[in-house]
Amino acid sequence: MEQANPTDRIRRSVTIEAPTNAAARIASALEEFWPAPDAVGLFEKGPELAEVFAHYSETPDMTMLEALVAAAADGEMVGPLRIEEIPNEDWVTLSQGQRGRVAAGRFLVHGSHEPIPPRRGVIEIDASQAFGTAHHASTKGCLMALDAVLKYRQPRTVADIGTGSGLLAIAAAKETNARVLASDNDEIAVRIAEENAQINGTPHIRFVTAEGFAHPTFLGLQADLIFGNLLKSILFALTPGFARHTAPGGLAILSGLTEDQAPSVEARFGDFGFMVKRRFILDGWATLLLCRRSAGPLSD
């Protein structure tokens, strides 16, 4: 009797779009579901939206999956659960959550599925439950802005607020001798960022779990450069903190903004002593490079 070839097994990919907070909960829930997926992760679709994926070598029960997703979403609106067969030749690629490499100025971001010899500017980041793989225009724009800054300045202190995967903090640490601090309000993201820093040879980055600048690590900090790849509403709320913790003459790289949201953020930061030095527009998303020209007001 002829035996079935294991490579003939039908494989499936399940995906769903969800708001960022719900997406992280859904990804965690899928990891605990049986049959266990071969890979689970998420990709940023925008500052407020993510695509969660789960790849299966056994066909999952879609009714149970839908119930699991609904419970993890906890009332937040999510997209439909989609399932598709995966060609065998693409299985290894997809099971590793592969996306192609991304070039942004001097930086080249790649996944572990595509080994590239270590060198300055090369960063290995896999898809995970933390945001920041450079595939979204907001993250890529931040790398391009950092590349532009490093052509004329070497910051001594860098902060990354809402670090996610740690990509921007790692990029700064690899290209400078700066002291690098990074925060995120998600403990899972902080753990993943620490792992990514180890992988990329930048273990000296200090990662903390905190809302914005609300951690003792930031007390008295006057950074030469601060990243904020965040939502518009969060950038508005944290503007006083950016003013307090950016040294006079220091820089802020802000993103997570659509092109039409950028002017209001520019105006908000302008009221706190920042001026626009450069705008990067990619696929309708804006990244702003600002300079704190004066002490300005330090509170609302």
Summary of the structure (lengths in Angstrom):
residues: 300
radius of gyration: 20.3
end to end distance: 77.9
largest distance: 81.2
contacts: 1036
relative contact order: 0.11
helix: 33%
strand: 31%
